[in-house]
């Protein structure tokens, strides 16, 4: 047998037998474990908690008007200008 026949035979076995087994094994493992137990995933409750924290951060941030008022705490009065 030539090297090319051996190579294509091994490739065919890998694609037709090994690949479907690995795919089915991965799907079954994915469906058997809870989302909160999977690595890199916190589950739906962690996602909801992160979204609530982000909303809280956006709501609690001072607006541009508040920042300007804080920088210029006292406004000049009309009689401070020296005219009039």
PDB file with one MODEL, atoms N, CA, C and O in Angstrom:
MODEL        1
ATOM      1  N   UNK A   1       0.839  -1.182   0.000  1.00  0.00           N
ATOM      2  CA  UNK A   1       0.000   0.000   0.000  1.00  0.00           C
ATOM      3  C   UNK A   1       0.883   1.244   0.000  1.00  0.00           C
ATOM      4  O   UNK A   1       1.925   1.300   0.654  1.00  0.00           O
ATOM      5  N   UNK A   2       0.439   2.206  -0.737  1.00  0.00           N
ATOM      6  CA  UNK A   2       1.209   3.439  -0.804  1.00  0.00           C
ATOM      7  C   UNK A   2       0.842   4.353   0.373  1.00  0.00           C
ATOM      8  O   UNK A   2      -0.153   4.154   1.069  1.00  0.00           O
ATOM      9  N   UNK A   3       1.668   5.328   0.549  1.00  0.00           N
ATOM     10  CA  UNK A   3       1.445   6.277   1.641  1.00  0.00           C
ATOM     11  C   UNK A   3       0.136   7.037   1.445  1.00  0.00           C
ATOM     12  O   UNK A   3      -0.554   7.342   2.417  1.00  0.00           O
ATOM     13  N   UNK A   4      -0.205   7.343   0.212  1.00  0.00           N
ATOM     14  CA  UNK A   4      -1.419   8.102  -0.062  1.00  0.00           C
ATOM     15  C   UNK A   4      -2.671   7.313   0.326  1.00  0.00           C
ATOM     16  O   UNK A   4      -3.622   7.899   0.843  1.00  0.00           O
ATOM     17  N   UNK A   5      -2.695   6.034   0.095  1.00  0.00           N
ATOM     18  CA  UNK A   5      -3.845   5.210   0.467  1.00  0.00           C
ATOM     19  C   UNK A   5      -3.972   5.130   1.981  1.00  0.00           C
ATOM     20  O   UNK A   5      -5.082   5.204   2.509  1.00  0.00           O
ATOM     21  N   UNK A   6      -2.855   4.979   2.691  1.00  0.00           N
ATOM     22  CA  UNK A   6      -2.875   4.935   4.154  1.00  0.00           C
ATOM     23  C   UNK A   6      -3.360   6.275   4.714  1.00  0.00           C
ATOM     24  O   UNK A   6      -4.178   6.312   5.634  1.00  0.00           O
ATOM     25  N   UNK A   7      -2.853   7.359   4.158  1.00  0.00           N
ATOM     26  CA  UNK A   7      -3.241   8.686   4.640  1.00  0.00           C
ATOM     27  C   UNK A   7      -4.740   8.915   4.464  1.00  0.00           C
ATOM     28  O   UNK A   7      -5.408   9.344   5.405  1.00  0.00           O
ATOM     29  N   UNK A   8      -5.282   8.636   3.272  1.00  0.00           N
ATOM     30  CA  UNK A   8      -6.695   8.863   3.023  1.00  0.00           C
ATOM     31  C   UNK A   8      -7.574   7.907   3.823  1.00  0.00           C
ATOM     32  O   UNK A   8      -8.702   8.256   4.172  1.00  0.00           O
ATOM     33  N   UNK A   9      -7.086   6.730   4.113  1.00  0.00           N
ATOM     34  CA  UNK A   9      -7.845   5.795   4.953  1.00  0.00           C
ATOM     35  C   UNK A   9      -7.948   6.320   6.380  1.00  0.00           C
ATOM     36  O   UNK A   9      -9.014   6.271   6.992  1.00  0.00           O
ATOM     37  N   UNK A  10      -6.855   6.813   6.894  1.00  0.00           N
ATOM     38  CA  UNK A  10      -6.861   7.387   8.249  1.00  0.00           C
ATOM     39  C   UNK A  10      -7.749   8.635   8.286  1.00  0.00           C
ATOM     40  O   UNK A  10      -8.488   8.837   9.250  1.00  0.00           O
ATOM     41  N   UNK A  11      -7.683   9.457   7.264  1.00  0.00           N
ATOM     42  CA  UNK A  11      -8.507  10.662   7.206  1.00  0.00           C
ATOM     43  C   UNK A  11      -9.990  10.297   7.134  1.00  0.00           C
ATOM     44  O   UNK A  11     -10.817  10.943   7.778  1.00  0.00           O
ATOM     45  N   UNK A  12     -10.326   9.279   6.364  1.00  0.00           N
ATOM     46  CA  UNK A  12     -11.725   8.858   6.246  1.00  0.00           C
ATOM     47  C   UNK A  12     -12.255   8.320   7.568  1.00  0.00           C
ATOM     48  O   UNK A  12     -13.387   8.615   7.950  1.00  0.00           O
ATOM     49  N   UNK A  13     -11.439   7.527   8.274  1.00  0.00           N
ATOM     50  CA  UNK A  13     -11.863   7.005   9.581  1.00  0.00           C
ATOM     51  C   UNK A  13     -12.062   8.156  10.564  1.00  0.00           C
ATOM     52  O   UNK A  13     -13.014   8.160  11.343  1.00  0.00           O
ATOM     53  N   UNK A  14     -11.154   9.132  10.519  1.00  0.00           N
ATOM     54  CA  UNK A  14     -11.267  10.264  11.437  1.00  0.00           C
ATOM     55  C   UNK A  14     -12.528  11.072  11.158  1.00  0.00           C
ATOM     56  O   UNK A  14     -13.221  11.477  12.092  1.00  0.00           O
ATOM     57  N   UNK A  15     -12.831  11.307   9.902  1.00  0.00           N
ATOM     58  CA  UNK A  15     -13.979  12.145   9.554  1.00  0.00           C
ATOM     59  C   UNK A  15     -15.299  11.394   9.735  1.00  0.00           C
ATOM     60  O   UNK A  15     -16.280  11.972  10.202  1.00  0.00           O
ATOM     61  N   UNK A  16     -15.327  10.129   9.373  1.00  0.00           N
ATOM     62  CA  UNK A  16     -16.593   9.387   9.382  1.00  0.00           C
ATOM     63  C   UNK A  16     -16.910   8.718  10.715  1.00  0.00           C
ATOM     64  O   UNK A  16     -18.075   8.428  10.990  1.00  0.00           O
ATOM     65  N   UNK A  17     -15.910   8.470  11.541  1.00  0.00           N
ATOM     66  CA  UNK A  17     -16.161   7.751  12.798  1.00  0.00           C
ATOM     67  C   UNK A  17     -15.821   8.613  14.014  1.00  0.00           C
ATOM     68  O   UNK A  17     -16.653   8.790  14.904  1.00  0.00           O
ATOM     69  N   UNK A  18     -14.617   9.142  14.050  1.00  0.00           N
ATOM     70  CA  UNK A  18     -14.153   9.853  15.243  1.00  0.00           C
ATOM     71  C   UNK A  18     -14.860  11.197  15.402  1.00  0.00           C
ATOM     72  O   UNK A  18     -15.292  11.530  16.505  1.00  0.00           O
ATOM     73  N   UNK A  19     -14.985  11.961  14.347  1.00  0.00           N
ATOM     74  CA  UNK A  19     -15.588  13.292  14.432  1.00  0.00           C
ATOM     75  C   UNK A  19     -17.043  13.261  14.924  1.00  0.00           C
ATOM     76  O   UNK A  19     -17.393  14.050  15.802  1.00  0.00           O
ATOM     77  N   UNK A  20     -17.913  12.370  14.383  1.00  0.00           N
ATOM     78  CA  UNK A  20     -19.286  12.331  14.934  1.00  0.00           C
ATOM     79  C   UNK A  20     -19.335  11.911  16.403  1.00  0.00           C
ATOM     80  O   UNK A  20     -20.164  12.414  17.162  1.00  0.00           O
ATOM     81  N   UNK A  21     -18.461  11.001  16.806  1.00  0.00           N
ATOM     82  CA  UNK A  21     -18.436  10.583  18.212  1.00  0.00           C
ATOM     83  C   UNK A  21     -18.054  11.756  19.111  1.00  0.00           C
ATOM     84  O   UNK A  21     -18.670  11.965  20.156  1.00  0.00           O
ATOM     85  N   UNK A  22     -17.052  12.509  18.714  1.00  0.00           N
ATOM     86  CA  UNK A  22     -16.613  13.660  19.512  1.00  0.00           C
ATOM     87  C   UNK A  22     -17.709  14.718  19.566  1.00  0.00           C
ATOM     88  O   UNK A  22     -17.937  15.319  20.616  1.00  0.00           O
ATOM     89  N   UNK A  23     -18.394  14.954  18.439  1.00  0.00           N
ATOM     90  CA  UNK A  23     -19.469  15.948  18.428  1.00  0.00           C
ATOM     91  C   UNK A  23     -20.628  15.538  19.335  1.00  0.00           C
ATOM     92  O   UNK A  23     -21.136  16.358  20.100  1.00  0.00           O
ATOM     93  N   UNK A  24     -21.046  14.288  19.254  1.00  0.00           N
ATOM     94  CA  UNK A  24     -22.150  13.804  20.100  1.00  0.00           C
ATOM     95  C   UNK A  24     -21.752  13.841  21.562  1.00  0.00           C
ATOM     96  O   UNK A  24     -22.557  14.220  22.413  1.00  0.00           O
ATOM     97  N   UNK A  25     -20.522  13.454  21.867  1.00  0.00           N
ATOM     98  CA  UNK A  25     -20.032  13.481  23.241  1.00  0.00           C
ATOM     99  C   UNK A  25     -20.052  14.911  23.789  1.00  0.00           C
ATOM    100  O   UNK A  25     -20.444  15.131  24.936  1.00  0.00           O
ATOM    101  N   UNK A  26     -19.636  15.871  22.981  1.00  0.00           N
ATOM    102  CA  UNK A  26     -19.651  17.273  23.416  1.00  0.00           C
ATOM    103  C   UNK A  26     -21.057  17.796  23.643  1.00  0.00           C
ATOM    104  O   UNK A  26     -21.295  18.523  24.607  1.00  0.00           O
ATOM    105  N   UNK A  27     -21.998  17.438  22.769  1.00  0.00           N
ATOM    106  CA  UNK A  27     -23.383  17.889  22.933  1.00  0.00           C
ATOM    107  C   UNK A  27     -24.003  17.290  24.186  1.00  0.00           C
ATOM    108  O   UNK A  27     -24.676  17.987  24.945  1.00  0.00           O
ATOM    109  N   UNK A  28     -23.776  15.990  24.403  1.00  0.00           N
ATOM    110  CA  UNK A  28     -24.330  15.338  25.598  1.00  0.00           C
ATOM    111  C   UNK A  28     -23.729  15.945  26.860  1.00  0.00           C
ATOM    112  O   UNK A  28     -24.446  16.186  27.832  1.00  0.00           O
ATOM    113  N   UNK A  29     -22.424  16.194  26.857  1.00  0.00           N
ATOM    114  CA  UNK A  29     -21.784  16.808  28.026  1.00  0.00           C
ATOM    115  C   UNK A  29     -22.328  18.215  28.258  1.00  0.00           C
ATOM    116  O   UNK A  29     -22.526  18.625  29.402  1.00  0.00           O
ATOM    117  N   UNK A  30     -22.566  18.942  27.193  1.00  0.00           N
ATOM    118  CA  UNK A  30     -23.108  20.296  27.322  1.00  0.00           C
ATOM    119  C   UNK A  30     -24.519  20.269  27.916  1.00  0.00           C
ATOM    120  O   UNK A  30     -24.858  21.111  28.748  1.00  0.00           O
ATOM    121  N   UNK A  31     -25.327  19.320  27.498  1.00  0.00           N
ATOM    122  CA  UNK A  31     -26.706  19.261  27.979  1.00  0.00           C
ATOM    123  C   UNK A  31     -26.805  18.692  29.397  1.00  0.00           C
ATOM    124  O   UNK A  31     -27.781  18.961  30.098  1.00  0.00           O
ATOM    125  N   UNK A  32     -25.831  17.925  29.820  1.00  0.00           N
ATOM    126  CA  UNK A  32     -25.893  17.325  31.161  1.00  0.00           C
ATOM    127  C   UNK A  32     -25.455  18.276  32.266  1.00  0.00           C
ATOM    128  O   UNK A  32     -25.885  18.125  33.409  1.00  0.00           O
ATOM    129  N   UNK A  33     -24.618  19.242  31.955  1.00  0.00           N
ATOM    130  CA  UNK A  33     -24.119  20.147  32.991  1.00  0.00           C
ATOM    131  C   UNK A  33     -24.970  21.405  33.035  1.00  0.00           C
ATOM    132  O   UNK A  33     -25.458  21.882  32.011  1.00  0.00           O
ATOM    133  N   UNK A  34     -25.136  21.929  34.236  1.00  0.00           N
ATOM    134  CA  UNK A  34     -25.888  23.173  34.405  1.00  0.00           C
ATOM    135  C   UNK A  34     -25.050  24.335  33.906  1.00  0.00           C
ATOM    136  O   UNK A  34     -23.822  24.258  33.886  1.00  0.00           O
ATOM    137  N   UNK A  35     -25.706  25.398  33.508  1.00  0.00           N
ATOM    138  CA  UNK A  35     -24.994  26.555  32.960  1.00  0.00           C
ATOM    139  C   UNK A  35     -24.083  27.187  33.998  1.00  0.00           C
ATOM    140  O   UNK A  35     -23.009  27.680  33.652  1.00  0.00           O
ATOM    141  N   UNK A  36     -24.482  27.185  35.252  1.00  0.00           N
ATOM    142  CA  UNK A  36     -23.658  27.809  36.282  1.00  0.00           C
ATOM    143  C   UNK A  36     -22.431  26.973  36.623  1.00  0.00           C
ATOM    144  O   UNK A  36     -21.498  27.477  37.248  1.00  0.00           O
ATOM    145  N   UNK A  37     -22.418  25.695  36.222  1.00  0.00           N
ATOM    146  CA  UNK A  37     -21.265  24.843  36.508  1.00  0.00           C
ATOM    147  C   UNK A  37     -20.279  24.780  35.358  1.00  0.00           C
ATOM    148  O   UNK A  37     -19.193  24.222  35.518  1.00  0.00           O
ATOM    149  N   UNK A  38     -20.620  25.333  34.205  1.00  0.00           N
ATOM    150  CA  UNK A  38     -19.720  25.298  33.060  1.00  0.00           C
ATOM    151  C   UNK A  38     -18.605  26.307  33.253  1.00  0.00           C
ATOM    152  O   UNK A  38     -18.833  27.388  33.795  1.00  0.00           O
ATOM    153  N   UNK A  39     -17.411  25.968  32.819  1.00  0.00           N
ATOM    154  CA  UNK A  39     -16.313  26.927  32.957  1.00  0.00           C
ATOM    155  C   UNK A  39     -16.539  28.137  32.055  1.00  0.00           C
ATOM    156  O   UNK A  39     -16.948  28.004  30.901  1.00  0.00           O
ATOM    157  N   UNK A  40     -16.271  29.296  32.595  1.00  0.00           N
ATOM    158  CA  UNK A  40     -16.424  30.515  31.834  1.00  0.00           C
ATOM    159  C   UNK A  40     -17.842  31.037  31.763  1.00  0.00           C
ATOM    160  O   UNK A  40     -18.111  32.000  31.044  1.00  0.00           O
ATOM    161  N   UNK A  41     -18.746  30.425  32.490  1.00  0.00           N
ATOM    162  CA  UNK A  41     -20.140  30.867  32.449  1.00  0.00           C
ATOM    163  C   UNK A  41     -20.655  30.993  33.862  1.00  0.00           C
ATOM    164  O   UNK A  41     -20.411  30.128  34.703  1.00  0.00           O
ATOM    165  N   UNK A  42     -21.365  32.066  34.121  1.00  0.00           N
ATOM    166  CA  UNK A  42     -21.930  32.259  35.437  1.00  0.00           C
ATOM    167  C   UNK A  42     -23.408  31.952  35.494  1.00  0.00           C
ATOM    168  O   UNK A  42     -24.040  32.115  36.538  1.00  0.00           O
ATOM    169  N   UNK A  43     -23.957  31.515  34.396  1.00  0.00           N
ATOM    170  CA  UNK A  43     -25.380  31.229  34.380  1.00  0.00           C
ATOM    171  C   UNK A  43     -26.193  32.484  34.164  1.00  0.00           C
ATOM    172  O   UNK A  43     -25.650  33.582  34.038  1.00  0.00           O
ATOM    173  N   UNK A  44     -27.488  32.310  34.123  1.00  0.00           N
ATOM    174  CA  UNK A  44     -28.370  33.439  33.825  1.00  0.00           C
ATOM    175  C   UNK A  44     -28.447  34.415  34.994  1.00  0.00           C
ATOM    176  O   UNK A  44     -28.609  35.617  34.783  1.00  0.00           O
ATOM    177  N   UNK A  45     -28.333  33.916  36.219  1.00  0.00           N
ATOM    178  CA  UNK A  45     -28.419  34.829  37.363  1.00  0.00           C
ATOM    179  C   UNK A  45     -27.217  35.769  37.405  1.00  0.00           C
ATOM    180  O   UNK A  45     -27.356  36.926  37.800  1.00  0.00           O
ATOM    181  N   UNK A  46     -26.037  35.287  37.002  1.00  0.00           N
ATOM    182  CA  UNK A  46     -24.870  36.168  36.963  1.00  0.00           C
ATOM    183  C   UNK A  46     -25.024  37.216  35.868  1.00  0.00           C
ATOM    184  O   UNK A  46     -24.608  38.361  36.044  1.00  0.00           O
ATOM    185  N   UNK A  47     -25.613  36.836  34.745  1.00  0.00           N
ATOM    186  CA  UNK A  47     -25.844  37.802  33.671  1.00  0.00           C
ATOM    187  C   UNK A  47     -26.833  38.875  34.078  1.00  0.00           C
ATOM    188  O   UNK A  47     -26.645  40.049  33.759  1.00  0.00           O
ATOM    189  N   UNK A  48     -27.889  38.480  34.783  1.00  0.00           N
ATOM    190  CA  UNK A  48     -28.873  39.453  35.258  1.00  0.00           C
ATOM    191  C   UNK A  48     -28.239  40.378  36.299  1.00  0.00           C
ATOM    192  O   UNK A  48     -28.482  41.585  36.296  1.00  0.00           O
ATOM    193  N   UNK A  49     -27.430  39.806  37.185  1.00  0.00           N
ATOM    194  CA  UNK A  49     -26.749  40.626  38.189  1.00  0.00           C
ATOM    195  C   UNK A  49     -25.795  41.620  37.556  1.00  0.00           C
ATOM    196  O   UNK A  49     -25.729  42.773  37.982  1.00  0.00           O
ATOM    197  N   UNK A  50     -25.050  41.187  36.538  1.00  0.00           N
ATOM    198  CA  UNK A  50     -24.126  42.097  35.857  1.00  0.00           C
ATOM    199  C   UNK A  50     -24.887  43.211  35.143  1.00  0.00           C
ATOM    200  O   UNK A  50     -24.446  44.361  35.142  1.00  0.00           O
ATOM    201  N   UNK A  51     -26.024  42.880  34.538  1.00  0.00           N
ATOM    202  CA  UNK A  51     -26.826  43.904  33.867  1.00  0.00           C
ATOM    203  C   UNK A  51     -27.382  44.909  34.872  1.00  0.00           C
ATOM    204  O   UNK A  51     -27.427  46.108  34.596  1.00  0.00           O
ATOM    205  N   UNK A  52     -27.804  44.423  36.033  1.00  0.00           N
ATOM    206  CA  UNK A  52     -28.323  45.341  37.059  1.00  0.00           C
ATOM    207  C   UNK A  52     -27.219  46.259  37.582  1.00  0.00           C
ATOM    208  O   UNK A  52     -27.466  47.440  37.825  1.00  0.00           O
ATOM    209  N   UNK A  53     -26.016  45.736  37.756  1.00  0.00           N
ATOM    210  CA  UNK A  53     -24.908  46.581  38.197  1.00  0.00           C
ATOM    211  C   UNK A  53     -24.565  47.638  37.154  1.00  0.00           C
ATOM    212  O   UNK A  53     -24.255  48.778  37.500  1.00  0.00           O
ATOM    213  N   UNK A  54     -24.620  47.264  35.886  1.00  0.00           N
ATOM    214  CA  UNK A  54     -24.320  48.226  34.827  1.00  0.00           C
ATOM    215  C   UNK A  54     -25.379  49.317  34.770  1.00  0.00           C
ATOM    216  O   UNK A  54     -25.047  50.489  34.591  1.00  0.00           O
ATOM    217  N   UNK A  55     -26.640  48.954  34.918  1.00  0.00           N
ATOM    218  CA  UNK A  55     -27.709  49.960  34.944  1.00  0.00           C
ATOM    219  C   UNK A  55     -27.538  50.887  36.144  1.00  0.00           C
ATOM    220  O   UNK A  55     -27.724  52.098  36.024  1.00  0.00           O
ATOM    221  N   UNK A  56     -27.185  50.327  37.292  1.00  0.00           N
ATOM    222  CA  UNK A  56     -26.970  51.138  38.490  1.00  0.00           C
ATOM    223  C   UNK A  56     -25.811  52.110  38.280  1.00  0.00           C
ATOM    224  O   UNK A  56     -25.872  53.259  38.717  1.00  0.00           O
ATOM    225  N   UNK A  57     -24.753  51.645  37.608  1.00  0.00           N
ATOM    226  CA  UNK A  57     -23.610  52.523  37.360  1.00  0.00           C
ATOM    227  C   UNK A  57     -24.012  53.669  36.430  1.00  0.00           C
ATOM    228  O   UNK A  57     -23.600  54.810  36.639  1.00  0.00           O
ATOM    229  N   UNK A  58     -24.817  53.369  35.403  1.00  0.00           N
ATOM    230  CA  UNK A  58     -25.227  54.418  34.473  1.00  0.00           C
ATOM    231  C   UNK A  58     -26.177  55.418  35.119  1.00  0.00           C
ATOM    232  O   UNK A  58     -26.103  56.615  34.842  1.00  0.00           O
ATOM    233  N   UNK A  59     -27.068  54.934  35.976  1.00  0.00           N
ATOM    234  CA  UNK A  59     -28.035  55.823  36.618  1.00  0.00           C
ATOM    235  C   UNK A  59     -27.365  56.677  37.686  1.00  0.00           C
ATOM    236  O   UNK A  59     -27.730  57.840  37.861  1.00  0.00           O
ATOM    237  N   UNK A  60     -26.399  56.126  38.395  1.00  0.00           N
ATOM    238  CA  UNK A  60     -25.767  56.851  39.497  1.00  0.00           C
ATOM    239  C   UNK A  60     -24.725  57.851  39.020  1.00  0.00           C
ATOM    240  O   UNK A  60     -24.277  58.690  39.802  1.00  0.00           O
ATOM    241  N   UNK A  61     -24.329  57.781  37.752  1.00  0.00           N
ATOM    242  CA  UNK A  61     -23.310  58.702  37.251  1.00  0.00           C
ATOM    243  C   UNK A  61     -23.899  60.096  37.143  1.00  0.00           C
ATOM    244  O   UNK A  61     -25.007  60.254  36.630  1.00  0.00           O
ATOM    245  N   UNK A  62     -23.189  61.108  37.611  1.00  0.00           N
ATOM    246  CA  UNK A  62     -23.741  62.461  37.544  1.00  0.00           C
ATOM    247  C   UNK A  62     -23.823  62.945  36.098  1.00  0.00           C
ATOM    248  O   UNK A  62     -22.986  62.600  35.264  1.00  0.00           O
ATOM    249  N   UNK A  63     -24.833  63.739  35.822  1.00  0.00           N
ATOM    250  CA  UNK A  63     -25.023  64.265  34.475  1.00  0.00           C
ATOM    251  C   UNK A  63     -24.029  65.390  34.218  1.00  0.00           C
ATOM    252  O   UNK A  63     -23.319  65.827  35.124  1.00  0.00           O
ATOM    253  N   UNK A  64     -23.989  65.849  32.980  1.00  0.00           N
ATOM    254  CA  UNK A  64     -23.078  66.931  32.606  1.00  0.00           C
ATOM    255  C   UNK A  64     -23.442  68.204  33.355  1.00  0.00           C
ATOM    256  O   UNK A  64     -22.555  68.955  33.762  1.00  0.00           O
ATOM    257  N   UNK A  65     -24.729  68.456  33.541  1.00  0.00           N
ATOM    258  CA  UNK A  65     -25.143  69.664  34.261  1.00  0.00           C
ATOM    259  C   UNK A  65     -24.649  69.646  35.692  1.00  0.00           C
ATOM    260  O   UNK A  65     -24.206  70.670  36.212  1.00  0.00           O
ATOM    261  N   UNK A  66     -24.721  68.492  36.333  1.00  0.00           N
ATOM    262  CA  UNK A  66     -24.227  68.414  37.712  1.00  0.00           C
ATOM    263  C   UNK A  66     -22.722  68.601  37.777  1.00  0.00           C
ATOM    264  O   UNK A  66     -22.213  69.197  38.727  1.00  0.00           O
ATOM    265  N   UNK A  67     -22.013  68.108  36.793  1.00  0.00           N
ATOM    266  CA  UNK A  67     -20.560  68.284  36.794  1.00  0.00           C
ATOM    267  C   UNK A  67     -20.192  69.747  36.599  1.00  0.00           C
ATOM    268  O   UNK A  67     -19.263  70.241  37.240  1.00  0.00           O
ATOM    269  N   UNK A  68     -20.905  70.445  35.727  1.00  0.00           N
ATOM    270  CA  UNK A  68     -20.629  71.868  35.507  1.00  0.00           C
ATOM    271  C   UNK A  68     -20.962  72.662  36.760  1.00  0.00           C
ATOM    272  O   UNK A  68     -20.206  73.554  37.145  1.00  0.00           O
ATOM    273  N   UNK A  69     -22.090  72.348  37.405  1.00  0.00           N
ATOM    274  CA  UNK A  69     -22.447  73.047  38.640  1.00  0.00           C
ATOM    275  C   UNK A  69     -21.405  72.812  39.727  1.00  0.00           C
ATOM    276  O   UNK A  69     -21.132  73.716  40.517  1.00  0.00           O
ATOM    277  N   UNK A  70     -20.830  71.644  39.783  1.00  0.00           N
ATOM    278  CA  UNK A  70     -19.820  71.359  40.796  1.00  0.00           C
ATOM    279  C   UNK A  70     -18.525  72.104  40.517  1.00  0.00           C
ATOM    280  O   UNK A  70     -17.838  72.531  41.446  1.00  0.00           O
ATOM    281  N   UNK A  71     -18.187  72.263  39.239  1.00  0.00           N
ATOM    282  CA  UNK A  71     -16.959  72.991  38.899  1.00  0.00           C
ATOM    283  C   UNK A  71     -17.112  74.487  39.164  1.00  0.00           C
ATOM    284  O   UNK A  71     -16.165  75.136  39.608  1.00  0.00           O
ATOM    285  N   UNK A  72     -18.279  75.029  38.898  1.00  0.00           N
ATOM    286  CA  UNK A  72     -18.548  76.458  39.107  1.00  0.00           C
ATOM    287  C   UNK A  72     -19.619  76.571  40.189  1.00  0.00           C
ATOM    288  O   UNK A  72     -20.798  76.780  39.902  1.00  0.00           O
ATOM    289  N   UNK A  73     -19.186  76.431  41.419  1.00  0.00           N
ATOM    290  CA  UNK A  73     -20.144  76.350  42.520  1.00  0.00           C
ATOM    291  C   UNK A  73     -20.897  77.667  42.720  1.00  0.00           C
ATOM    292  O   UNK A  73     -22.088  77.654  43.029  1.00  0.00           O
ATOM    293  N   UNK A  74     -20.232  78.773  42.551  1.00  0.00           N
ATOM    294  CA  UNK A  74     -20.914  80.060  42.736  1.00  0.00           C
ATOM    295  C   UNK A  74     -20.903  80.814  41.417  1.00  0.00           C
ATOM    296  O   UNK A  74     -19.866  80.921  40.762  1.00  0.00           O
ATOM    297  N   UNK A  75     -22.034  81.323  41.039  1.00  0.00           N
ATOM    298  CA  UNK A  75     -22.134  82.115  39.822  1.00  0.00           C
ATOM    299  C   UNK A  75     -21.943  83.584  40.162  1.00  0.00           C
ATOM    300  O   UNK A  75     -22.265  84.037  41.261  1.00  0.00           O
ATOM    301  N   UNK A  76     -21.421  84.303  39.207  1.00  0.00           N
ATOM    302  CA  UNK A  76     -21.210  85.739  39.424  1.00  0.00           C
ATOM    303  C   UNK A  76     -22.553  86.448  39.461  1.00  0.00           C
ATOM    304  O   UNK A  76     -23.436  86.181  38.645  1.00  0.00           O
ATOM    305  N   UNK A  77     -22.695  87.369  40.433  1.00  0.00           N
ATOM    306  CA  UNK A  77     -23.927  88.154  40.520  1.00  0.00           C
ATOM    307  C   UNK A  77     -23.814  89.379  39.626  1.00  0.00           C
ATOM    308  O   UNK A  77     -22.721  89.768  39.214  1.00  0.00           O
ATOM    309  N   UNK A  78     -24.956  89.975  39.334  1.00  0.00           N
ATOM    310  CA  UNK A  78     -24.960  91.137  38.444  1.00  0.00           C
ATOM    311  C   UNK A  78     -24.174  92.290  39.023  1.00  0.00           C
ATOM    312  O   UNK A  78     -23.456  92.964  38.284  1.00  0.00           O
ATOM    313  N   UNK A  79     -24.280  92.548  40.321  1.00  0.00           N
ATOM    314  CA  UNK A  79     -23.585  93.704  40.888  1.00  0.00           C
ATOM    315  C   UNK A  79     -22.093  93.436  41.107  1.00  0.00           C
ATOM    316  O   UNK A  79     -21.362  94.350  41.490  1.00  0.00           O
ATOM    317  N   UNK A  80     -21.614  92.178  40.869  1.00  0.00           N
ATOM    318  CA  UNK A  80     -20.181  91.906  40.971  1.00  0.00           C
ATOM    319  C   UNK A  80     -19.428  92.291  39.689  1.00  0.00           C
ATOM    320  O   UNK A  80     -18.198  92.347  39.683  1.00  0.00           O
ATOM    321  N   UNK A  81     -20.158  92.551  38.622  1.00  0.00           N
ATOM    322  CA  UNK A  81     -19.499  92.823  37.362  1.00  0.00           C
ATOM    323  C   UNK A  81     -18.885  94.229  37.308  1.00  0.00           C
ATOM    324  O   UNK A  81     -18.011  94.484  36.480  1.00  0.00           O
ATOM    325  N   UNK A  82     -19.321  95.120  38.156  1.00  0.00           N
ATOM    326  CA  UNK A  82     -18.769  96.469  38.203  1.00  0.00           C
ATOM    327  C   UNK A  82     -19.489  97.438  37.297  1.00  0.00           C
ATOM    328  O   UNK A  82     -19.195  98.633  37.328  1.00  0.00           O
ATOM    329  N   UNK A  83     -20.398  96.977  36.510  1.00  0.00           N
ATOM    330  CA  UNK A  83     -21.161  97.887  35.642  1.00  0.00           C
ATOM    331  C   UNK A  83     -22.548  98.071  36.215  1.00  0.00           C
ATOM    332  O   UNK A  83     -23.124  97.139  36.775  1.00  0.00           O
ATOM    333  N   UNK A  84     -23.049  99.185  36.088  1.00  0.00           N
ATOM    334  CA  UNK A  84     -24.447  99.398  36.418  1.00  0.00           C
ATOM    335  C   UNK A  84     -24.719 100.079  37.640  1.00  0.00           C
ATOM    336  O   UNK A  84     -25.882 100.293  37.981  1.00  0.00           O
TER     337      UNK A  84
ENDMDL
END
